[in-house]
Amino acid sequence: MQEQENQIKTETNQNVINDAFDLEITAPGKLRVIKRNGKVVPFELDKIKVAVTKAFLSVESGGAAASERIHNKVEGITHGVLETFSRRMPSGGTLHIEEIQDQVELQLMRSEEHPVARNYILYREERAQERQKTAPTKPESKNESIITITKSSGEKVPLDINRITKMIEHACEGLEDVEATMVVEEALKNLYDGVSISDMRASLIMSARTKVELEPNYSYVTARILLDELRSEALSFLGVAEQSTQQEMFDYYPKALQAFIEKGIELEMLNPELKTFDLNKLGKAINPDNDFKFTYLGLQTLYDRYFIHSNDIRYELPQIFFMRVAMGLAIEEKDRENRAIEFYNLLSSFDYMSSTPTLFNSGTMRPQLSSCYLTTIPDDLDGIFSAMKDNALLSKWAGGLGNDWTPVRAMNSYIKGTNGKSQGVVSISQGR
């Protein structure tokens, strides 16, 4: 009986430890490491310190372990590795063990510890050969994937590497000095069995984004990879499709426009008048190829700030965004479909771009399109505080403000009503 109770306690303690471990490796903002066996573990700085210390001891005498000089160098190299990954992944992420070892090599070389770096490289090569000898041979299969991804519903499905490869190859089409293979290989390093679909997409984006400094055209590649995520998010919410290639958007964009207008009106975000447009005609005018004009920063900014969303789901796609703005601008025109198409062609080709309030509000239930408001503040309390209220309301709908305070009396001017002196405009604006 006592033995059974002890066993139950042991199993309970082990479950608690396992749960804590799982929480640590899945916690947001944390770095994680994919080991060579595919297992995901927390990022541990101490293990890097141990490895770097061993590399130094392989070159210097055993007594060097107590050397303050060696200790300081190990600390500097270790924190150099950490700073690199923290800068690359400020919100946390997943690293492959090989990436960490590559970075250790780089830090050793930058520190001009060439003998230590040489021994470290040779040690890695020896270990790689040993693993290769003991590793069981497996028949190669390009279509076989041992990685599964976890969908938002919790369902686990095999990772479709062929689709990812084709999507990235298509993202690189027509661009000079970019390589799809490099992006795919970098992304696959950061994936592990059971990875969430959002982390998988983030890995694809980051793999291309980190290469922008090497070649600016990777900004277009990154934007096109982000487009794949936007299409899945919007089309599935609108009930048009689960996912789509860029080529399929020639069929899906017209359907998505109609579904977007209906959903936006249902959610009381769009002006019901938009439904009276000839949506078939406008849908045919949409040019999906204009999606490829975006750089990463431009598309990410639209996604973060401009696209209409419901419960953090963006259901407005780039060309629908431009068409929605165009429809709002043409809503009072006589030949409004043709005028809307003219506006759309200007906006989507980047030949002209409306101001932020117009992009935010055109076609919505609050069609406030003006950028700036200039007002004059009267020299009395009612006028001053009424103007402040107006400023707050105008600012709410993305209007820029300019106030003329000329009529307000200057500091130390006489106030007849209180027989006192004015504190001046600065004091009023600070609420004193």
N, C-alpha and C positions, 0 to 999 in steps of 0.2 A: 504493500500500500504506500509506504513511504517512498519507495523507489519510483512508483508511478507519479506521485505528487512532484518529486524532484524533476522527473522528465517533463511534466507539464510546465513547470516553472522555467525550465531551460528553453523549451520551445517558445513560451510566451516572451521571454527576454530576447530570444533570437528574432522573433517577429517584430518586436519594438525596434531593435537595431536595424532590421531590414527596412522598416517603414521610414525611419529617420534617414537612412541612406538614400532611399528613393526620393524623399522630399528634397534632399540636398542636391541631387543631380538634376531634378526637374524644376528647381526654384528659379524664378525669373531673375535676370541680371547676373547669373553665375556662369563661369566658364566650366565646360565639361570636356572630358578627354575620351576619345574612342581608342581603345586598346586594339592590338593586332588581332585579337580573337573576336572583335566586334562588340565587346562589352563596353558600356559607357560608365565612367567613374568620374568623381569630382576632380577638378584641377587642384593639384597639391604642389605648392611652391617648394616645400621641403625636399621633395623627391628630386627636383631640379638641382637644388643645392648639393645633395648627396652625389648626384652624377657628376656635377662640375668639380666638386672636391676630389672625387676619385680620379678625374682626368688630370688634375694638377699633381696628385700624389704619384701618378704613373710616370711623371717627368722628374719630379723633385723627390728628395729623400722622404722617408716615412715620418721624420720629425717635423716636416712642413705642415702637418695637420694642425699643430698648435701655433703656427706662425700667424701673427696679426696681419701681415702683408697678404698672405694667401686668403685669410678669412675676409679681408676687405675686398679683394678681387672677386672672390666667389659671390659675395653680396652684390657687388656692382653688376656682374654678368647676369645673375639671377633676376635682379630687379629690371635689368634691361630687357630680358625676355618677357617679363610680366607687363612692362609698360607698352611693349610692341603689341601684344595681344589685347590689352585693355584699350589701346587707341584704335585698333582695328575692329574690335567688337565691344563698344562702350555699353551695350545693353546685354552683354553676355552672349554665349554661343558655344558651338561645339568645335573642338580641334582634334585632329588626328595626331597620334603620338609621333608620327614622322615629322609633322610640322613643328612640333616643339623641339625635337632634336635638330632639325634644320636651323631653327632660330638660335639654339645654343651654339652651333658651329659658327653662325654669322657673328654672334656677340664675341666669341673667342677671337675671331679674326679681326674684328674691329678694335678689340683691346690689344691687338698685336701680340697675343699669346700664341704664336704660330706653332711652336713645338707641342703645346697642349692640344691645340686644334687638330694637329696632324694625328696625334695618338687617339683622340676622340673619334676622328673619321675612320681610322683603321679598326678601332674597336667595333664601331657600328657595322663596318663591312664584314668583319669576322662573325659577328652575331647573326647578320643577315644570311651568310653562307651556312651557318649551323642550322638556322631555322629552315632553310631550303632543303637541307639534307633530311631532316626529320619530318618535314611536312608531308602528309599523305597526298598522293597524286589524285587529281580529280579531272574527269573529262571536261574540256572547255565547252561552254555553250553561251553564245552571245545573247540568247534570249532569256537565259535563266537568271533570275534575280533572287538572292538570298535575303534581300532587304524588304521589309514590309513598311508601309506608311499607315499612320492612323488618321482616318478622316475625322471631320468635326463631329460626326455622329458616333464616333468610337469604334467604327468598323475598321478592321485591318485588311489592307489589300496589298498585293505585290507592287513594288515600285516598277513603273513602266519606263525602263531606261531608254528604250527605243524612242518613245514619245519625247522624252526630255532631250535626247540627242537631236532629233529632228527639229524640235522647237528652237534650240539654241543655234543649230545650223542655219535655220531660216532667219533668225535674228541677226546673223552675221552676213547674210547675203547682201551684195552690193557695197560692202564696206571694205576699205583697204586696211591692211596690216592688223587684222584681227583673226584669231584662230578659235573656232568652236571647240576643238578638242581640248585646248587648255582650260576653257571654262568648265566643260563637262567633268574633266578629271579633277579639277579643284573642288567642284561642288560635291562629287561623290565621296571625296575624302572626309567631308564633314557630315555625312549621313550615317545613321546607325539604325539597326533594326527597331521598328516601332516608332520612328521619328514622326512627329505630327506633320500634317500636310502644310501648316503655316510655316514651321521651321524648315521644311524641305524647300519651300518657295523662297524663303529668306536666304537660304544657303545659295541657291542659284543666283539670286540678285547680288549678294555679297561677293560671290566668286568673280562676277564680271566687273562689279564696281571697283574692286581693289586694283584693277588693271587700268583704270582711267588715267592714272598718273603716267603710265608707260605709253599709252596710246589713246588720244582723245576720242577716237571712234568707238571705244568701248563704252562711252556714255550712251551712244545710240543702242548698242547691244543690251546694256542694262535696262534701258527704257523699254525695249521690246520684250525682254523677259518679264518686266513688271506688268506689261500689257497682258500677258498670259494670265497673270493672277487677277487683274482687273476684270478680264472677260469672264473668268470662272465665277468671281464674286457677284458680278452684276447679272449675268445671264441666268445663273441658277436662281437668284432672288426673283427675277422677272418671269421665271418658268419657261424660258426660251430654250436653254440647253445647259448641260452640266459643265461643259468646257468647249473650247472652240479654237481652231487654228486661225491665223490671220486670213487665209484664203476663204475659209468658211464664213467669215464676217460679211462677205458680199451678200450672202443669203440671210444672215442673222441680223444685220444692222436694221433693215426695214422692219422686221418683226419686233426687234428690241425697242425701236422708236415708239411703235404703237403701244407695246406693253408698258414702257416707261411713262408715257402720257397717262395711261389709264391708272397705273399704280400711284403716280404722283398726285393725281386728282383725288383718288381714293384716300390717300394719306393727308389730304388737305395741304399739300405743299405746292402744287401747281395750279395756275389759273385754269378753271374749267373751259375757258374760251379756246384754249389750245386744241381741244378735241374737235373743234369745228373746222380746223384746217384740213386740207386734203393730205392726210398723212401718207397715203400711198405715193403721191407725187414727191413729197418731201423725203420719204424713205429711199426712193430711187436716186435722189440727188446726192445722197451721202456717199462720200469717197473714203472707203476704209484705208486706202494707201496713205492718206494724210496722217494716220496714226504713227507712221514711221518717221515723221518729221520731228518728233519730240526727242530732246535729250533727257537723260535720267532726272536731272534736277527740275526741269520744267514739268514733267509728268508727275513726279512725286509731289511737287507743290500743288498741282491741281487736285491730286488725290487727297492730300492732307487738308486743304483749305476750301476748295471750290465745289467739288462734286456733291450733288444732293445725296443725302444718306438717311437711313432709318435704322435706329438702334446700332449705329456704327457700321452698318453695311452700306457701302457705296453702290448704288444701283444705276448710276449715271456714267456712261462710257464717254471717251473723249469726243467722238464725232456727234454723239447725242447731246453732249454739253454745248457744243457750238451751235447745233441746230436749235436747241431750246432757247439760247440767247437770241438767235436770229429770229425765231418765231415771236418772242416777246417784243423785239424791236419793230417787227412788221405788223403787229397785231391791229393797228389802226389804219394800215394802208389799204387802198382800194384793191390792188392786185397783190394781195398779201403773200400768196404762195411764191410767186416769182420774186417779190422783194425779199422774202425770207431766204430763198435760195441764193440771191445775190449777197445778202449779209453773210450767209453761211460760207460761201466760197471765199469771201474776204478774210473771215476769221480763221477758218480751218487751214488756209494756205499761209497764215501768219503775215499776209500783206497788210493787215490792219488788226489791231487788238483793242477792244473796248476797255474802259476803266474797271477797276475792281467792283464798285457797286453795281455796275451793269452786269458783269459776269456773275455776281452773287444773285441778283434779284430779278433779272429779266425773265419774264414768263412765269414768275412765282406769284403767290398770293400777296406779296408786298413789292410791287414793281417800282421800287425807288432806284432810279438810275443815275442820279446826280452824284458827282464826286465831291464838290465843295459847296459850302454855305457861308456867305458873308453877311453878318448882322451888325447892327449898331446898338450899343447898350445905352439906355437912357439914364439920366442922372437922378434916379429915385429907387428906393428899396424894392418896390413892386416890379419895376422894370428890370433891375439887376437880377433878382432871384428868378423871375420869369424867364429871362434869357438863359440862366444856368440850367433850368429845367428843359428848355428847348434844346440846348446843347446836348444834354444827356439823351434825349429822344432821337435827335439826329444821328448821334454817334452810334446808337443801337443799330441803325440800319446802314452802317458803313459809310457815313458821310464825313468828309473832312471839314473842319471848322475854322472860321476866321472871324474874330470879333473886333469891331471898332469901338474902342473905349474913350474916344475923344470927348464926348459930351460929359463924361463923369469927372467931377471936380478933382483937383489935384490934392496931394497931401498937405495937411495943415490949412486947407480952405475952410472958411467959416460955414457952420451949419446952423441955420436960424432956428429950426425946430427943437434942437437940443441945446442950443447956445454953446456947442462944442466945435471941435475941429475934425475934419475928414482924415481918415487913416490912409487914404490913397488907394489906387487900383491894385497894387501888389498885395496889400493887406486883404482886400476883398477877395482876390483870386485864391488866396491861401486859406480863406474861411475864417479870418480873424476879425 
